[in-house]
Amino acid sequence: MTSRTDAVVTAVSHAGPNPPARPAATPSAGSPYPTGTEDGGPARPGPTPSSPSPYLTGGDAHPPAPPTPSPLPPRGLRAAIIAMAIGGFAIGTTEFATMGLLPQMATSLGVSVPTAGRLISAYALGVVIGAPLIVVVAARLERKQLLVLLAVAIALGNAFSAVAPEFGSMAVSRFVAGLPHGAYFGVASLIAATLAPAGRRARAVSQVMLGLTIATMIGVPLSTALGQWAGWRSAYAVVVLVSLAAVVAIWRFVPELPRPSGQRASARGELRAFRHAQVWFTLGIAAVGFGGMFAVYSYIGEIVPEVLGLSIGAVPLILAVFGTGMTVGTVIAGRLADRSVMGTAIAGLVGMAVLLAGFALTAHWAVVGIIGLFAIATISQFLGPSLQTRLLDSSPDAPSLAAALHHSALNIGNAVGAWVGGLVLAAGFGYLAPAWAGSVLAVGGLVIALIAVGAQRRAAAGRG
């Protein structure tokens, strides 16, 4: 074991354009990544068959395996995760900056603001379609190579957005820019989980996703300000530069990961993810439950002046507060999910249901409303790392597709939340109605989660 690890350390320290193969990064047989427990829990004295509730242990019905060390030293692991998070920062910036620049884009492209809003839908559609399509088509590619190509695709899609001359081509460019989004996070999460030591897989996944949440905190406000000052196209040009930086960093710091023996690298093999009931349950939790947060976030530009009573100029500041909450939540969720994957997800759903209802009751007081938005953003991120890790665990024979589908489901949640919030607004229930609707969606996600736990317990009992 020592000689294998030394080989990886030496290889990483001399990584260049053609890094050597790293046999030490190959996980133990029978699993696509090293793990202490099936659900991402730490290697610890596990639950006995007579004791535990699965959602308190992540749904693992078996004692955990012995600890598995990371195939990289701490410094190498940190560099690899930062490299992948840079790509996440680019994705987060291009996804959310469009919302802040819609008025300028509408004027420049000669359309109304509602029509320009279809550019957001085009991007989301690209995410939903691209995540499974790319992973299946590129199933035979080594994962580091695929991640580099996805980062290049992010750069190209945003370069197209920066120069698109009219609305039609701009809509196509946003669809193209969205295609690599889900696949990138899916593959990056799988690599992070593979490289992380036992008991820290969910934390590693959350650190990759920090790139996106930090983008909502810093990248989106700054790119919006730049777009207002230098023209909206400049925001996409910056995303291109960040994406190219990610390409270089991933090539330099992320090791190659040979597939485990017995795991088939084929389109048919990846499609096996759809055979697992828990994959469908987890996607349902994300698509419905996460929509609760987006029911409010989608209309924050109207909620700030109409409910909180602040000026429209305060919207970027509130967005930064929301992004800060998302970042804090992601950090906390990674640590909690390493102890209990489903426990963290269920806590997030319960918390969202309660906090969204509380926001609807108290948001007329500006300070309380701002604190409420921060809390909603924080608790909503409990779903991200936990559900991503659960998807990896639920489909060990096709982890790449399962992980990529997570962001397809989240973007469906984005669309569902915005649609439901718009329905209640159109019905004349007022600007607090989206919060009530979001609370209902969070409860819906909670119901799906409890059904999933029950189904997993029954399956475990049947195997026993």
C-alpha positions in Angstrom: 0.0 0.0 0.0 2.8 2.4 0.8 4.5 1.9 -2.5 1.3 2.5 -4.4 0.6 5.8 -2.5 4.2 6.9 -3.0 3.7 6.3 -6.7 0.7 8.6 -6.8 2.4 11.3 -4.8 5.4 11.3 -7.2 3.1 11.3 -10.2 1.0 14.2 -9.0 4.1 16.3 -8.1 5.4 15.8 -11.7 2.0 16.2 -13.4 2.2 17.8 -16.8 0.6 17.5 -20.2 0.7 13.8 -20.1 0.6 12.6 -16.5 1.3 9.0 -16.0 -1.3 6.4 -14.9 -1.9 6.2 -11.2 -2.7 2.7 -10.2 -3.0 3.8 -6.6 -6.1 5.8 -7.4 -7.9 2.7 -8.4 -10.6 2.1 -5.7 -11.0 -1.3 -4.0 -12.8 -3.9 -6.1 -16.5 -3.8 -6.2 -16.9 -0.1 -5.6 -16.4 2.9 -7.9 -14.8 4.9 -5.2 -13.2 4.2 -1.8 -15.8 4.4 0.9 -16.3 3.7 4.6 -20.0 3.1 4.2 -22.4 2.8 1.3 -24.1 6.1 2.2 -21.0 8.2 2.7 -20.8 7.8 6.5 -17.5 7.8 8.2 -15.7 4.5 8.9 -16.9 3.9 12.4 -18.5 1.1 14.5 -21.5 0.7 12.3 -25.2 0.2 13.1 -26.1 -3.3 14.2 -28.9 -5.0 12.4 -31.1 -4.6 15.4 -30.6 -0.9 16.0 -30.7 1.8 13.5 -33.1 3.8 11.5 -31.7 4.1 7.9 -32.2 7.8 7.6 -30.1 8.3 10.7 -27.2 6.4 9.2 -27.8 7.4 5.6 -29.7 4.2 4.8 -26.8 1.9 5.1 -28.1 -1.5 6.2 -24.7 -3.1 6.6 -21.7 -2.5 8.9 -19.2 0.0 7.4 -16.0 -1.2 5.7 -12.6 -0.5 7.2 -11.2 2.9 6.6 -9.7 3.5 3.1 -7.0 6.1 2.9 -7.0 8.8 0.1 -4.9 8.0 -2.9 -3.6 11.5 -2.7 -1.7 13.4 0.1 -3.8 16.2 1.7 -2.1 18.9 -0.3 -2.7 17.1 -3.6 -6.3 16.4 -2.7 -6.8 20.1 -1.8 -5.3 21.2 -5.1 -7.5 18.8 -7.1 -10.6 20.0 -5.4 -9.8 23.7 -5.8 -9.1 23.0 -9.5 -12.5 21.5 -10.0 -14.2 24.2 -7.9 -12.8 26.8 -10.3 -15.0 25.3 -13.0 -17.9 25.4 -10.6 -17.3 29.1 -10.0 -17.5 29.7 -13.8 -20.8 27.7 -14.0 -22.3 29.5 -11.1 -21.4 32.9 -12.5 -22.8 32.2 -16.0 -26.0 30.6 -14.6 -27.0 33.4 -12.2 -25.5 36.5 -13.7 -27.9 36.3 -16.6 -30.8 37.0 -14.2 -29.1 40.3 -13.0 -28.4 41.5 -16.6 -31.7 40.7 -18.2 -32.8 44.4 -18.6 -29.5 45.3 -20.4 -29.7 42.1 -22.5 -33.3 42.8 -23.5 -32.5 46.3 -24.6 -29.4 45.2 -26.6 -31.2 42.3 -28.3 -34.3 44.3 -29.0 -36.8 42.1 -27.0 -38.9 42.6 -23.9 -37.6 41.5 -20.5 -40.1 38.6 -20.3 -38.9 37.4 -23.7 -35.3 37.8 -22.6 -36.2 35.6 -19.6 -36.4 32.7 -22.0 -32.6 32.8 -22.1 -32.7 31.5 -18.5 -35.0 28.7 -19.5 -32.8 27.8 -22.5 -29.8 27.4 -20.2 -31.8 25.3 -17.8 -33.0 23.1 -20.7 -29.4 22.6 -21.7 -28.5 21.4 -18.2 -31.4 18.9 -18.0 -30.7 17.5 -21.5 -26.9 17.7 -21.4 -26.2 16.0 -18.1 -27.4 12.5 -19.0 -26.6 12.8 -22.7 -23.0 13.8 -22.4 -22.2 11.2 -19.6 -23.8 8.4 -21.7 -22.1 9.4 -25.0 -18.7 9.9 -23.3 -18.9 6.8 -21.1 -15.7 5.3 -22.4 -13.6 8.5 -21.7 -11.3 8.6 -18.7 -12.9 10.9 -16.1 -10.2 13.5 -16.0 -10.1 13.7 -19.7 -13.9 14.1 -19.8 -13.8 16.8 -17.1 -11.2 18.8 -19.1 -13.3 18.6 -22.2 -16.4 19.8 -20.2 -14.5 22.8 -18.9 -13.5 23.6 -22.5 -17.1 23.3 -23.6 -18.1 25.7 -20.8 -15.6 28.2 -22.2 -16.8 27.8 -25.8 -20.5 28.1 -24.9 -19.9 31.3 -23.0 -17.7 32.7 -25.8 -20.6 32.1 -28.1 -22.9 34.0 -25.7 -20.4 36.9 -25.6 -20.6 37.4 -29.3 -24.1 36.3 -30.3 -25.6 39.1 -32.5 -29.3 38.6 -32.0 -31.8 36.9 -29.7 -32.2 33.7 -31.6 -28.5 32.9 -31.7 -28.2 34.1 -28.1 -30.9 31.6 -27.0 -28.9 28.8 -28.8 -25.7 29.9 -27.1 -27.3 29.8 -23.7 -28.6 26.3 -24.4 -25.2 25.2 -25.5 -23.6 26.8 -22.5 -25.9 24.8 -20.2 -25.2 21.4 -21.8 -21.9 20.7 -19.8 -23.2 22.0 -16.5 -24.7 18.9 -15.0 -22.1 16.5 -16.5 -19.3 18.7 -15.1 -20.6 18.6 -11.5 -21.5 15.0 -11.8 -18.0 13.9 -13.0 -16.2 16.3 -10.6 -18.3 15.0 -7.6 -17.4 11.5 -8.6 -13.7 12.3 -8.8 -13.8 14.1 -5.5 -15.6 11.2 -3.8 -13.0 8.8 -5.3 -10.0 10.8 -4.1 -11.3 11.6 -0.6 -10.5 9.3 2.3 -13.3 7.3 3.9 -15.6 9.4 6.0 -14.9 12.5 4.1 -16.6 11.9 0.7 -19.6 14.2 1.2 -17.3 16.9 2.5 -15.1 16.6 -0.7 -18.2 16.8 -2.8 -19.4 19.9 -1.0 -16.1 21.6 -1.5 -16.3 21.1 -5.2 -19.8 22.6 -5.1 -18.5 25.5 -3.1 -17.3 27.0 -6.4 -20.9 27.5 -7.4 -22.1 28.9 -4.1 -19.1 31.3 -3.9 -20.1 32.4 -7.4 -23.5 33.4 -6.1 -21.8 35.3 -3.3 -19.1 37.1 -5.2 -19.0 36.2 -8.9 -22.6 37.1 -9.7 -22.7 40.5 -8.0 -19.3 41.5 -9.5 -20.1 40.2 -13.0 -23.5 42.0 -12.8 -21.7 45.2 -11.9 -19.2 44.7 -14.7 -22.0 44.0 -17.2 -23.8 47.2 -16.2 -20.6 49.2 -16.5 -18.8 47.7 -19.6 -21.8 45.9 -21.3 -23.4 42.6 -20.5 -21.2 40.7 -23.0 -18.2 41.4 -20.7 -19.7 39.2 -18.0 -19.6 36.2 -20.3 -16.1 37.1 -21.4 -15.0 36.8 -17.8 -16.6 33.4 -17.5 -14.6 32.3 -20.5 -11.3 33.3 -18.8 -12.3 31.5 -15.6 -13.3 28.4 -17.5 -9.9 28.4 -19.3 -8.2 28.7 -15.9 -10.2 25.7 -14.8 -9.0 23.7 -17.8 -5.3 24.4 -16.9 -5.8 23.7 -13.2 -7.7 20.4 -13.8 -5.1 19.2 -16.3 -2.3 20.0 -13.8 -3.7 18.9 -10.5 -6.4 16.3 -11.0 -5.0 12.7 -11.3 -6.2 10.2 -13.8 -8.6 7.6 -12.3 -8.7 4.2 -13.9 -12.1 2.5 -13.6 -12.4 -0.3 -11.1 -12.2 -3.8 -12.5 -15.6 -5.1 -13.4 -17.1 -1.7 -14.0 -18.2 -1.5 -17.6 -17.3 1.7 -19.4 -20.1 1.9 -21.9 -23.3 3.8 -22.6 -25.4 0.7 -21.7 -23.5 0.4 -18.5 -24.2 4.0 -17.5 -27.9 3.6 -18.3 -28.0 1.0 -15.6 -28.4 3.9 -13.2 -32.1 4.1 -14.2 -32.7 0.6 -12.9 -32.2 1.7 -9.3 -35.4 2.8 -7.5 -33.4 4.9 -5.0 -31.9 6.9 -7.9 -35.5 7.9 -8.9 -36.5 8.7 -5.3 -33.4 10.9 -4.9 -34.0 12.8 -8.1 -37.6 13.3 -7.0 -36.5 14.8 -3.7 -34.2 17.2 -5.6 -36.8 18.2 -8.3 -39.6 18.8 -5.8 -37.9 19.7 -2.5 -35.3 22.1 -3.9 -38.0 23.9 -5.8 -39.1 25.3 -2.5 -36.0 27.6 -2.4 -36.3 28.7 -6.0 -40.0 29.7 -5.5 -38.6 32.6 -3.4 -35.2 33.1 -5.1 -36.8 33.5 -8.5 -38.8 36.5 -7.3 -36.3 38.1 -4.9 -36.1 41.2 -7.2 -39.7 41.9 -6.4 -39.8 40.7 -2.8 -37.0 43.1 -1.8 -38.9 46.3 -2.6 -42.5 45.1 -2.3 -42.1 43.1 1.0 -38.9 44.1 2.7 -39.6 47.8 1.8 -36.0 48.4 0.6 -35.0 50.2 -2.6 -34.3 48.3 -5.8 -30.7 49.2 -5.4 -30.5 46.8 -2.4 -31.2 43.8 -4.6 -27.5 43.0 -5.3 -26.7 43.3 -1.6 -29.6 40.9 -0.7 -28.4 38.5 -3.5 -24.9 38.6 -1.9 -26.5 37.8 1.5 -28.3 34.9 -0.1 -25.2 33.7 -1.8 -23.3 33.9 1.5 -26.0 31.7 3.1 -25.7 29.1 0.4 -21.9 29.0 0.9 -22.2 28.5 4.6 -24.9 25.9 4.1 -22.7 23.9 1.7 -19.8 23.9 4.1 -22.0 22.7 7.0 -23.8 20.1 4.8 -20.6 18.4 3.7 -19.6 17.7 7.3 -23.1 16.6 8.3 -23.6 14.4 5.3 -20.4 12.5 6.1 -22.2 11.4 9.3 -25.7 10.9 7.9 -26.6 11.4 4.2 -30.4 11.1 4.5 -30.4 12.6 7.9 -28.9 15.8 6.4 -31.3 15.8 3.5 -34.3 15.4 5.7 -33.1 18.1 8.1 -32.8 20.4 5.1 -36.3 19.7 3.9 -37.9 20.2 7.3 -35.8 23.3 7.8 -36.9 24.8 4.5 -40.6 24.1 5.1 -40.4 25.8 8.5 -38.2 28.7 7.5 -40.2 29.5 4.3 -43.4 29.6 6.3 -41.7 31.7 8.9 -40.5 34.1 6.2 -44.0 34.5 4.9 -45.2 35.5 8.4 -42.4 37.8 9.3 -40.8 39.3 6.2 -42.6 42.6 6.5 -39.9 43.5 9.1 -36.9 44.1 6.9 -34.2 42.9 9.3 -36.1 39.8 10.1 -36.8 39.2 6.4 -33.1 39.5 5.5 -32.2 37.1 8.3 -34.9 34.7 7.1 -33.5 34.8 3.5 -30.0 34.0 4.8 -31.4 31.1 6.8 -33.4 29.7 3.9 -30.3 29.9 1.7 -28.2 28.1 4.3 -30.7 25.2 5.0 -31.5 24.7 1.3 -27.9 23.7 0.7 -28.2 20.7 3.0 -29.8 19.0 0.0 -26.9 19.5 -2.4 -24.0 17.4 -1.0 -26.2 14.9 0.7 -28.3 14.1 -2.4 -25.3 14.1 -4.7 -23.5 11.6 -2.4 -26.7 9.5 -2.1 -26.9 9.3 -5.9 -23.3 8.0 -6.0 -24.2 5.4 -3.4 -27.5 4.4 -5.0 -25.9 3.5 -8.4 -22.5 2.0 -7.8 -22.4 0.3 -11.2 -23.2 3.6 -13.0 -22.1 6.5 -10.7 -21.2 9.0 -13.5 -24.7 9.2 -14.9 -26.4 9.1 -11.5 -24.2 12.0 -10.2 -24.8 14.0 -13.4 -28.6 13.6 -13.1 -28.5 15.5 -9.8 -28.1 18.8 -11.6 -30.7 17.9 -14.1 -33.1 17.4 -11.2 -32.0 20.6 -9.5 -32.7 22.6 -12.6 -36.1 20.9 -12.9 -36.6 22.1 -9.3 -35.5 25.6 -10.4 -38.2 25.5 -13.1 -40.9 24.0 -10.8 -40.2 26.6 -8.1 -40.3 29.5 -10.4 -43.5 28.2 -12.1 -45.4 27.5 -8.9 -44.3 30.9 -7.5 -45.5 32.6 -10.6 -48.8 30.8 -10.4 -49.6 32.1 -7.0 -48.4 35.6 -7.9 -50.6 35.6 -11.0 -53.6 34.5 -8.9 -53.2 37.7 -6.9 -52.1 36.2 -3.5 -49.3 38.7 -3.1 -45.5 38.6 -3.0 -45.3 36.5 0.1 -47.3 33.7 -1.6 -44.2 32.2 -3.3 -42.8 31.5 0.2 -45.9 29.6 1.2 -45.8 27.7 -2.1 -42.1 27.0 -1.5 -42.9 25.6 1.9 -45.4 23.2 0.4 -42.8 22.1 -2.2 -40.3 21.4 0.6 -43.0 19.2 2.4 -43.5 17.4 -0.9 -39.8 16.6 -1.1 -39.9 15.5 2.5 -42.7 13.0 1.7 -40.7 11.6 -1.1 -37.6 11.3 1.2 -39.6 9.4 3.8 -41.1 7.0 1.2 -37.5 6.4 0.0 -36.3 5.6 3.5 -39.2 3.2 4.0 -38.5 1.5 0.7 -34.9 1.1 1.5 -35.6 -0.4 4.9 -38.0 -2.9 3.4 -35.4 -3.9 0.8 -32.7 -4.2 3.4 -35.1 -6.4 5.5 -35.8 -8.6 2.5 -32.1 -9.1 1.9 -31.6 -10.0 5.6 
